[in-house]
Amino acid sequence: MLSIILLSCHKKEIISTEKGTVDYRFIGTWELINGNNREKYTFFNNNKIVYSNDDKNAPNNNKVYTYEWKKEGNNYYYRLWDNELDNWSDFPIKYINTNIIKIYSDFFKKSYI
């Protein structure tokens, strides 16, 4: 009886509903520092992305979003994590090299810390 209760309380890791292709070149944390504003994307190997920003000029506007992403052919898509009602949107991301990626029009550097 106790084991049933313990098993039902165990928190399971949510895996992307899309079992799509993971592009391992992006795995890790990528940062853009622009004056007092820092943006960061962290890519995980389960199709999960965590985006955060830290704006020293407007600390009340700091955000953290969690997305899932997928690759279909040469195109990338993203939507809110664990939200099947959210539509997939184009994710304009490009791998430049082991130290730089481009998201939208911004260049993010690999963070090794």
MODELLER restraints for C-alpha pairs under 7 A, 6 or more apart:
rsr = mdl.restraints
at = mdl.atoms
rsr.add(forms.Gaussian(group=physical.xy_distance, feature=features.Distance(at['CA:15:A'], at['CA:46:A']), mean=6.24, stdev=0.5))
rsr.add(forms.Gaussian(group=physical.xy_distance, feature=features.Distance(at['CA:16:A'], at['CA:46:A']), mean=6.41, stdev=0.5))
rsr.add(forms.Gaussian(group=physical.xy_distance, feature=features.Distance(at['CA:16:A'], at['CA:47:A']), mean=5.99, stdev=0.5))
rsr.add(forms.Gaussian(group=physical.xy_distance, feature=features.Distance(at['CA:16:A'], at['CA:48:A']), mean=6.92, stdev=0.5))
rsr.add(forms.Gaussian(group=physical.xy_distance, feature=features.Distance(at['CA:16:A'], at['CA:68:A']), mean=6.35, stdev=0.5))
rsr.add(forms.Gaussian(group=physical.xy_distance, feature=features.Distance(at['CA:20:A'], at['CA:70:A']), mean=5.52, stdev=0.5))
rsr.add(forms.Gaussian(group=physical.xy_distance, feature=features.Distance(at['CA:20:A'], at['CA:71:A']), mean=6.58, stdev=0.5))
rsr.add(forms.Gaussian(group=physical.xy_distance, feature=features.Distance(at['CA:21:A'], at['CA:70:A']), mean=6.32, stdev=0.5))
rsr.add(forms.Gaussian(group=physical.xy_distance, feature=features.Distance(at['CA:21:A'], at['CA:71:A']), mean=5.78, stdev=0.5))
rsr.add(forms.Gaussian(group=physical.xy_distance, feature=features.Distance(at['CA:22:A'], at['CA:45:A']), mean=6.47, stdev=0.5))
rsr.add(forms.Gaussian(group=physical.xy_distance, feature=features.Distance(at['CA:22:A'], at['CA:47:A']), mean=6.16, stdev=0.5))
rsr.add(forms.Gaussian(group=physical.xy_distance, feature=features.Distance(at['CA:22:A'], at['CA:70:A']), mean=6.93, stdev=0.5))
rsr.add(forms.Gaussian(group=physical.xy_distance, feature=features.Distance(at['CA:26:A'], at['CA:43:A']), mean=6.26, stdev=0.5))
rsr.add(forms.Gaussian(group=physical.xy_distance, feature=features.Distance(at['CA:27:A'], at['CA:43:A']), mean=4.72, stdev=0.5))
rsr.add(forms.Gaussian(group=physical.xy_distance, feature=features.Distance(at['CA:27:A'], at['CA:44:A']), mean=5.48, stdev=0.5))
rsr.add(forms.Gaussian(group=physical.xy_distance, feature=features.Distance(at['CA:27:A'], at['CA:45:A']), mean=6.37, stdev=0.5))
rsr.add(forms.Gaussian(group=physical.xy_distance, feature=features.Distance(at['CA:28:A'], at['CA:42:A']), mean=5.48, stdev=0.5))
rsr.add(forms.Gaussian(group=physical.xy_distance, feature=features.Distance(at['CA:28:A'], at['CA:43:A']), mean=5.24, stdev=0.5))
rsr.add(forms.Gaussian(group=physical.xy_distance, feature=features.Distance(at['CA:28:A'], at['CA:44:A']), mean=6.63, stdev=0.5))
rsr.add(forms.Gaussian(group=physical.xy_distance, feature=features.Distance(at['CA:29:A'], at['CA:40:A']), mean=6.83, stdev=0.5))
rsr.add(forms.Gaussian(group=physical.xy_distance, feature=features.Distance(at['CA:29:A'], at['CA:41:A']), mean=5.68, stdev=0.5))
rsr.add(forms.Gaussian(group=physical.xy_distance, feature=features.Distance(at['CA:29:A'], at['CA:42:A']), mean=4.18, stdev=0.5))
rsr.add(forms.Gaussian(group=physical.xy_distance, feature=features.Distance(at['CA:29:A'], at['CA:43:A']), mean=6.37, stdev=0.5))
rsr.add(forms.Gaussian(group=physical.xy_distance, feature=features.Distance(at['CA:29:A'], at['CA:110:A']), mean=6.02, stdev=0.5))
rsr.add(forms.Gaussian(group=physical.xy_distance, feature=features.Distance(at['CA:29:A'], at['CA:111:A']), mean=5.44, stdev=0.5))
rsr.add(forms.Gaussian(group=physical.xy_distance, feature=features.Distance(at['CA:30:A'], at['CA:40:A']), mean=5.64, stdev=0.5))
rsr.add(forms.Gaussian(group=physical.xy_distance, feature=features.Distance(at['CA:30:A'], at['CA:41:A']), mean=5.29, stdev=0.5))
rsr.add(forms.Gaussian(group=physical.xy_distance, feature=features.Distance(at['CA:30:A'], at['CA:42:A']), mean=6.32, stdev=0.5))
rsr.add(forms.Gaussian(group=physical.xy_distance, feature=features.Distance(at['CA:30:A'], at['CA:108:A']), mean=5.45, stdev=0.5))
rsr.add(forms.Gaussian(group=physical.xy_distance, feature=features.Distance(at['CA:30:A'], at['CA:109:A']), mean=5.24, stdev=0.5))
rsr.add(forms.Gaussian(group=physical.xy_distance, feature=features.Distance(at['CA:30:A'], at['CA:110:A']), mean=4.45, stdev=0.5))
rsr.add(forms.Gaussian(group=physical.xy_distance, feature=features.Distance(at['CA:30:A'], at['CA:111:A']), mean=5.45, stdev=0.5))
rsr.add(forms.Gaussian(group=physical.xy_distance, feature=features.Distance(at['CA:31:A'], at['CA:38:A']), mean=6.97, stdev=0.5))
rsr.add(forms.Gaussian(group=physical.xy_distance, feature=features.Distance(at['CA:31:A'], at['CA:39:A']), mean=5.68, stdev=0.5))
rsr.add(forms.Gaussian(group=physical.xy_distance, feature=features.Distance(at['CA:31:A'], at['CA:40:A']), mean=4.49, stdev=0.5))
rsr.add(forms.Gaussian(group=physical.xy_distance, feature=features.Distance(at['CA:31:A'], at['CA:41:A']), mean=6.60, stdev=0.5))
rsr.add(forms.Gaussian(group=physical.xy_distance, feature=features.Distance(at['CA:31:A'], at['CA:108:A']), mean=4.98, stdev=0.5))
rsr.add(forms.Gaussian(group=physical.xy_distance, feature=features.Distance(at['CA:31:A'], at['CA:109:A']), mean=5.26, stdev=0.5))
rsr.add(forms.Gaussian(group=physical.xy_distance, feature=features.Distance(at['CA:31:A'], at['CA:110:A']), mean=6.40, stdev=0.5))
rsr.add(forms.Gaussian(group=physical.xy_distance, feature=features.Distance(at['CA:31:A'], at['CA:111:A']), mean=6.38, stdev=0.5))
rsr.add(forms.Gaussian(group=physical.xy_distance, feature=features.Distance(at['CA:32:A'], at['CA:38:A']), mean=5.71, stdev=0.5))
rsr.add(forms.Gaussian(group=physical.xy_distance, feature=features.Distance(at['CA:32:A'], at['CA:39:A']), mean=5.16, stdev=0.5))
rsr.add(forms.Gaussian(group=physical.xy_distance, feature=features.Distance(at['CA:32:A'], at['CA:40:A']), mean=6.44, stdev=0.5))
rsr.add(forms.Gaussian(group=physical.xy_distance, feature=features.Distance(at['CA:32:A'], at['CA:107:A']), mean=6.81, stdev=0.5))
rsr.add(forms.Gaussian(group=physical.xy_distance, feature=features.Distance(at['CA:32:A'], at['CA:108:A']), mean=4.83, stdev=0.5))
rsr.add(forms.Gaussian(group=physical.xy_distance, feature=features.Distance(at['CA:32:A'], at['CA:109:A']), mean=6.47, stdev=0.5))
rsr.add(forms.Gaussian(group=physical.xy_distance, feature=features.Distance(at['CA:33:A'], at['CA:39:A']), mean=6.51, stdev=0.5))
rsr.add(forms.Gaussian(group=physical.xy_distance, feature=features.Distance(at['CA:36:A'], at['CA:55:A']), mean=5.90, stdev=0.5))
rsr.add(forms.Gaussian(group=physical.xy_distance, feature=features.Distance(at['CA:36:A'], at['CA:56:A']), mean=5.27, stdev=0.5))
rsr.add(forms.Gaussian(group=physical.xy_distance, feature=features.Distance(at['CA:36:A'], at['CA:57:A']), mean=6.57, stdev=0.5))
rsr.add(forms.Gaussian(group=physical.xy_distance, feature=features.Distance(at['CA:37:A'], at['CA:54:A']), mean=5.69, stdev=0.5))
rsr.add(forms.Gaussian(group=physical.xy_distance, feature=features.Distance(at['CA:37:A'], at['CA:55:A']), mean=4.24, stdev=0.5))
rsr.add(forms.Gaussian(group=physical.xy_distance, feature=features.Distance(at['CA:37:A'], at['CA:56:A']), mean=6.21, stdev=0.5))
rsr.add(forms.Gaussian(group=physical.xy_distance, feature=features.Distance(at['CA:38:A'], at['CA:53:A']), mean=5.50, stdev=0.5))
rsr.add(forms.Gaussian(group=physical.xy_distance, feature=features.Distance(at['CA:38:A'], at['CA:54:A']), mean=5.08, stdev=0.5))
rsr.add(forms.Gaussian(group=physical.xy_distance, feature=features.Distance(at['CA:38:A'], at['CA:55:A']), mean=6.29, stdev=0.5))
rsr.add(forms.Gaussian(group=physical.xy_distance, feature=features.Distance(at['CA:39:A'], at['CA:52:A']), mean=5.84, stdev=0.5))
rsr.add(forms.Gaussian(group=physical.xy_distance, feature=features.Distance(at['CA:39:A'], at['CA:53:A']), mean=4.28, stdev=0.5))
rsr.add(forms.Gaussian(group=physical.xy_distance, feature=features.Distance(at['CA:39:A'], at['CA:54:A']), mean=6.46, stdev=0.5))
rsr.add(forms.Gaussian(group=physical.xy_distance, feature=features.Distance(at['CA:40:A'], at['CA:51:A']), mean=5.69, stdev=0.5))
rsr.add(forms.Gaussian(group=physical.xy_distance, feature=features.Distance(at['CA:40:A'], at['CA:52:A']), mean=5.29, stdev=0.5))
rsr.add(forms.Gaussian(group=physical.xy_distance, feature=features.Distance(at['CA:40:A'], at['CA:53:A']), mean=6.16, stdev=0.5))
rsr.add(forms.Gaussian(group=physical.xy_distance, feature=features.Distance(at['CA:41:A'], at['CA:49:A']), mean=6.63, stdev=0.5))
rsr.add(forms.Gaussian(group=physical.xy_distance, feature=features.Distance(at['CA:41:A'], at['CA:50:A']), mean=5.74, stdev=0.5))
rsr.add(forms.Gaussian(group=physical.xy_distance, feature=features.Distance(at['CA:41:A'], at['CA:51:A']), mean=4.57, stdev=0.5))
rsr.add(forms.Gaussian(group=physical.xy_distance, feature=features.Distance(at['CA:41:A'], at['CA:52:A']), mean=6.67, stdev=0.5))
rsr.add(forms.Gaussian(group=physical.xy_distance, feature=features.Distance(at['CA:42:A'], at['CA:49:A']), mean=5.50, stdev=0.5))
rsr.add(forms.Gaussian(group=physical.xy_distance, feature=features.Distance(at['CA:42:A'], at['CA:50:A']), mean=5.17, stdev=0.5))
rsr.add(forms.Gaussian(group=physical.xy_distance, feature=features.Distance(at['CA:42:A'], at['CA:51:A']), mean=6.51, stdev=0.5))
rsr.add(forms.Gaussian(group=physical.xy_distance, feature=features.Distance(at['CA:43:A'], at['CA:49:A']), mean=4.63, stdev=0.5))
rsr.add(forms.Gaussian(group=physical.xy_distance, feature=features.Distance(at['CA:43:A'], at['CA:50:A']), mean=6.76, stdev=0.5))
rsr.add(forms.Gaussian(group=physical.xy_distance, feature=features.Distance(at['CA:47:A'], at['CA:68:A']), mean=5.34, stdev=0.5))
rsr.add(forms.Gaussian(group=physical.xy_distance, feature=features.Distance(at['CA:47:A'], at['CA:69:A']), mean=5.33, stdev=0.5))
rsr.add(forms.Gaussian(group=physical.xy_distance, feature=features.Distance(at['CA:47:A'], at['CA:70:A']), mean=6.52, stdev=0.5))
rsr.add(forms.Gaussian(group=physical.xy_distance, feature=features.Distance(at['CA:48:A'], at['CA:67:A']), mean=5.80, stdev=0.5))
rsr.add(forms.Gaussian(group=physical.xy_distance, feature=features.Distance(at['CA:48:A'], at['CA:68:A']), mean=4.52, stdev=0.5))
rsr.add(forms.Gaussian(group=physical.xy_distance, feature=features.Distance(at['CA:48:A'], at['CA:69:A']), mean=6.40, stdev=0.5))
rsr.add(forms.Gaussian(group=physical.xy_distance, feature=features.Distance(at['CA:49:A'], at['CA:66:A']), mean=5.68, stdev=0.5))
rsr.add(forms.Gaussian(group=physical.xy_distance, feature=features.Distance(at['CA:49:A'], at['CA:67:A']), mean=5.01, stdev=0.5))
rsr.add(forms.Gaussian(group=physical.xy_distance, feature=features.Distance(at['CA:49:A'], at['CA:68:A']), mean=5.89, stdev=0.5))
rsr.add(forms.Gaussian(group=physical.xy_distance, feature=features.Distance(at['CA:50:A'], at['CA:65:A']), mean=5.78, stdev=0.5))
rsr.add(forms.Gaussian(group=physical.xy_distance, feature=features.Distance(at['CA:50:A'], at['CA:66:A']), mean=4.53, stdev=0.5))
rsr.add(forms.Gaussian(group=physical.xy_distance, feature=features.Distance(at['CA:50:A'], at['CA:67:A']), mean=6.34, stdev=0.5))
rsr.add(forms.Gaussian(group=physical.xy_distance, feature=features.Distance(at['CA:51:A'], at['CA:64:A']), mean=5.56, stdev=0.5))
rsr.add(forms.Gaussian(group=physical.xy_distance, feature=features.Distance(at['CA:51:A'], at['CA:65:A']), mean=5.14, stdev=0.5))
rsr.add(forms.Gaussian(group=physical.xy_distance, feature=features.Distance(at['CA:51:A'], at['CA:66:A']), mean=6.29, stdev=0.5))
rsr.add(forms.Gaussian(group=physical.xy_distance, feature=features.Distance(at['CA:52:A'], at['CA:63:A']), mean=5.50, stdev=0.5))
rsr.add(forms.Gaussian(group=physical.xy_distance, feature=features.Distance(at['CA:52:A'], at['CA:64:A']), mean=4.34, stdev=0.5))
rsr.add(forms.Gaussian(group=physical.xy_distance, feature=features.Distance(at['CA:52:A'], at['CA:65:A']), mean=6.48, stdev=0.5))
rsr.add(forms.Gaussian(group=physical.xy_distance, feature=features.Distance(at['CA:53:A'], at['CA:62:A']), mean=5.52, stdev=0.5))
rsr.add(forms.Gaussian(group=physical.xy_distance, feature=features.Distance(at['CA:53:A'], at['CA:63:A']), mean=5.64, stdev=0.5))
rsr.add(forms.Gaussian(group=physical.xy_distance, feature=features.Distance(at['CA:53:A'], at['CA:64:A']), mean=6.84, stdev=0.5))
rsr.add(forms.Gaussian(group=physical.xy_distance, feature=features.Distance(at['CA:54:A'], at['CA:62:A']), mean=5.42, stdev=0.5))
rsr.add(forms.Gaussian(group=physical.xy_distance, feature=features.Distance(at['CA:55:A'], at['CA:62:A']), mean=6.17, stdev=0.5))
rsr.add(forms.Gaussian(group=physical.xy_distance, feature=features.Distance(at['CA:66:A'], at['CA:80:A']), mean=6.17, stdev=0.5))
rsr.add(forms.Gaussian(group=physical.xy_distance, feature=features.Distance(at['CA:66:A'], at['CA:81:A']), mean=5.42, stdev=0.5))
rsr.add(forms.Gaussian(group=physical.xy_distance, feature=features.Distance(at['CA:67:A'], at['CA:78:A']), mean=6.40, stdev=0.5))
rsr.add(forms.Gaussian(group=physical.xy_distance, feature=features.Distance(at['CA:67:A'], at['CA:79:A']), mean=5.46, stdev=0.5))
rsr.add(forms.Gaussian(group=physical.xy_distance, feature=features.Distance(at['CA:67:A'], at['CA:80:A']), mean=4.35, stdev=0.5))
rsr.add(forms.Gaussian(group=physical.xy_distance, feature=features.Distance(at['CA:67:A'], at['CA:81:A']), mean=4.23, stdev=0.5))
rsr.add(forms.Gaussian(group=physical.xy_distance, feature=features.Distance(at['CA:68:A'], at['CA:78:A']), mean=5.61, stdev=0.5))
rsr.add(forms.Gaussian(group=physical.xy_distance, feature=features.Distance(at['CA:68:A'], at['CA:79:A']), mean=5.67, stdev=0.5))
rsr.add(forms.Gaussian(group=physical.xy_distance, feature=features.Distance(at['CA:68:A'], at['CA:80:A']), mean=6.15, stdev=0.5))
rsr.add(forms.Gaussian(group=physical.xy_distance, feature=features.Distance(at['CA:68:A'], at['CA:81:A']), mean=4.96, stdev=0.5))
rsr.add(forms.Gaussian(group=physical.xy_distance, feature=features.Distance(at['CA:69:A'], at['CA:77:A']), mean=5.48, stdev=0.5))
rsr.add(forms.Gaussian(group=physical.xy_distance, feature=features.Distance(at['CA:69:A'], at['CA:78:A']), mean=4.21, stdev=0.5))
rsr.add(forms.Gaussian(group=physical.xy_distance, feature=features.Distance(at['CA:69:A'], at['CA:79:A']), mean=6.60, stdev=0.5))
rsr.add(forms.Gaussian(group=physical.xy_distance, feature=features.Distance(at['CA:70:A'], at['CA:76:A']), mean=5.70, stdev=0.5))
rsr.add(forms.Gaussian(group=physical.xy_distance, feature=features.Distance(at['CA:70:A'], at['CA:77:A']), mean=5.40, stdev=0.5))
rsr.add(forms.Gaussian(group=physical.xy_distance, feature=features.Distance(at['CA:70:A'], at['CA:78:A']), mean=6.51, stdev=0.5))
rsr.add(forms.Gaussian(group=physical.xy_distance, feature=features.Distance(at['CA:71:A'], at['CA:77:A']), mean=6.43, stdev=0.5))
rsr.add(forms.Gaussian(group=physical.xy_distance, feature=features.Distance(at['CA:76:A'], at['CA:90:A']), mean=6.21, stdev=0.5))
rsr.add(forms.Gaussian(group=physical.xy_distance, feature=features.Distance(at['CA:76:A'], at['CA:91:A']), mean=5.15, stdev=0.5))
rsr.add(forms.Gaussian(group=physical.xy_distance, feature=features.Distance(at['CA:76:A'], at['CA:92:A']), mean=6.89, stdev=0.5))
rsr.add(forms.Gaussian(group=physical.xy_distance, feature=features.Distance(at['CA:77:A'], at['CA:88:A']), mean=5.91, stdev=0.5))
rsr.add(forms.Gaussian(group=physical.xy_distance, feature=features.Distance(at['CA:77:A'], at['CA:89:A']), mean=5.33, stdev=0.5))
rsr.add(forms.Gaussian(group=physical.xy_distance, feature=features.Distance(at['CA:77:A'], at['CA:90:A']), mean=4.65, stdev=0.5))
rsr.add(forms.Gaussian(group=physical.xy_distance, feature=features.Distance(at['CA:77:A'], at['CA:91:A']), mean=4.69, stdev=0.5))
rsr.add(forms.Gaussian(group=physical.xy_distance, feature=features.Distance(at['CA:78:A'], at['CA:88:A']), mean=5.47, stdev=0.5))
rsr.add(forms.Gaussian(group=physical.xy_distance, feature=features.Distance(at['CA:78:A'], at['CA:89:A']), mean=5.49, stdev=0.5))
rsr.add(forms.Gaussian(group=physical.xy_distance, feature=features.Distance(at['CA:78:A'], at['CA:90:A']), mean=6.63, stdev=0.5))
rsr.add(forms.Gaussian(group=physical.xy_distance, feature=features.Distance(at['CA:78:A'], at['CA:91:A']), mean=5.90, stdev=0.5))
rsr.add(forms.Gaussian(group=physical.xy_distance, feature=features.Distance(at['CA:79:A'], at['CA:86:A']), mean=6.07, stdev=0.5))
rsr.add(forms.Gaussian(group=physical.xy_distance, feature=features.Distance(at['CA:79:A'], at['CA:87:A']), mean=6.26, stdev=0.5))
rsr.add(forms.Gaussian(group=physical.xy_distance, feature=features.Distance(at['CA:79:A'], at['CA:88:A']), mean=5.13, stdev=0.5))
rsr.add(forms.Gaussian(group=physical.xy_distance, feature=features.Distance(at['CA:79:A'], at['CA:89:A']), mean=6.40, stdev=0.5))
rsr.add(forms.Gaussian(group=physical.xy_distance, feature=features.Distance(at['CA:80:A'], at['CA:86:A']), mean=6.33, stdev=0.5))
rsr.add(forms.Gaussian(group=physical.xy_distance, feature=features.Distance(at['CA:92:A'], at['CA:103:A']), mean=5.79, stdev=0.5))
rsr.add(forms.Gaussian(group=physical.xy_distance, feature=features.Distance(at['CA:92:A'], at['CA:104:A']), mean=5.33, stdev=0.5))
rsr.add(forms.Gaussian(group=physical.xy_distance, feature=features.Distance(at['CA:93:A'], at['CA:102:A']), mean=5.56, stdev=0.5))
rsr.add(forms.Gaussian(group=physical.xy_distance, feature=features.Distance(at['CA:93:A'], at['CA:103:A']), mean=4.47, stdev=0.5))
rsr.add(forms.Gaussian(group=physical.xy_distance, feature=features.Distance(at['CA:93:A'], at['CA:104:A']), mean=6.44, stdev=0.5))
rsr.add(forms.Gaussian(group=physical.xy_distance, feature=features.Distance(at['CA:94:A'], at['CA:101:A']), mean=5.70, stdev=0.5))
rsr.add(forms.Gaussian(group=physical.xy_distance, feature=features.Distance(at['CA:94:A'], at['CA:102:A']), mean=5.04, stdev=0.5))
rsr.add(forms.Gaussian(group=physical.xy_distance, feature=features.Distance(at['CA:94:A'], at['CA:103:A']), mean=6.55, stdev=0.5))
rsr.add(forms.Gaussian(group=physical.xy_distance, feature=features.Distance(at['CA:95:A'], at['CA:101:A']), mean=4.67, stdev=0.5))
rsr.add(forms.Gaussian(group=physical.xy_distance, feature=features.Distance(at['CA:95:A'], at['CA:102:A']), mean=6.51, stdev=0.5))
rsr.add(forms.Gaussian(group=physical.xy_distance, feature=features.Distance(at['CA:96:A'], at['CA:102:A']), mean=6.91, stdev=0.5))
rsr.add(forms.Gaussian(group=physical.xy_distance, feature=features.Distance(at['CA:99:A'], at['CA:109:A']), mean=5.54, stdev=0.5))
rsr.add(forms.Gaussian(group=physical.xy_distance, feature=features.Distance(at['CA:99:A'], at['CA:110:A']), mean=4.90, stdev=0.5))
rsr.add(forms.Gaussian(group=physical.xy_distance, feature=features.Distance(at['CA:100:A'], at['CA:107:A']), mean=6.51, stdev=0.5))
rsr.add(forms.Gaussian(group=physical.xy_distance, feature=features.Distance(at['CA:100:A'], at['CA:108:A']), mean=5.58, stdev=0.5))
rsr.add(forms.Gaussian(group=physical.xy_distance, feature=features.Distance(at['CA:100:A'], at['CA:109:A']), mean=4.69, stdev=0.5))
rsr.add(forms.Gaussian(group=physical.xy_distance, feature=features.Distance(at['CA:100:A'], at['CA:110:A']), mean=6.08, stdev=0.5))
rsr.add(forms.Gaussian(group=physical.xy_distance, feature=features.Distance(at['CA:101:A'], at['CA:107:A']), mean=5.76, stdev=0.5))
rsr.add(forms.Gaussian(group=physical.xy_distance, feature=features.Distance(at['CA:101:A'], at['CA:108:A']), mean=5.36, stdev=0.5))
rsr.add(forms.Gaussian(group=physical.xy_distance, feature=features.Distance(at['CA:101:A'], at['CA:109:A']), mean=6.71, stdev=0.5))
rsr.add(forms.Gaussian(group=physical.xy_distance, feature=features.Distance(at['CA:102:A'], at['CA:108:A']), mean=6.10, stdev=0.5))
